[in-house]
């Protein structure tokens, strides 16, 4: 019973994270019924639990593929997701098997946490807490994205990004966010800092 209560609390956190991060969200009910990013995260939480049981890996993989067909979001059941992940719009998001995603992360549509090598082992990114990944961004390989970093839309990241930095371009170039910008508190767009 305690496990079920903790799981339901985690699902509630996911709803609240979507409401906090999406100004268009009007209620928990709307988010629960109409947000494919939330549905994909919830299904992943079940698939990941199944993935940890060797006899349930195939059903976990099939569940993740059914969710992909329904939402357009592919999260490998082996990926480890933190709390309060918000996938905004979601279509085309891909999260690879060895990805580690911290707490309070935001992924916009078309974001990819992918690999660069066809070998076993750690081959996908690790995202710290509070990371924002812009629309269409690709983070490739076993790179580390530090806490609070922002990845600009359509950036291609193949190297580590320090905490609190902004990475933009192809290949991505890391820029430090200014410490005291009057617009920094008002605008969430990484491109503003270039």
Secondary structure, DSSP 4 states (H G I P E B T S, - for coil): -HHHHHHHHHHHHHHHHHHHH-TT---HHHHHHH-HHHHHHHHHHHHHHHHTSGGGHHHHHHHHHHHHHHHS-EE-TT-EE-TT-EEES-TT-EE-TT-EE-TT-EEETT-EEE-S--SSS--S-EE-TT-EE-TT-EEESS-EE-TT-EE-TT-EE-S-B-TTEEEETBTTEEEEPPSS-TTTTT---GGGG-
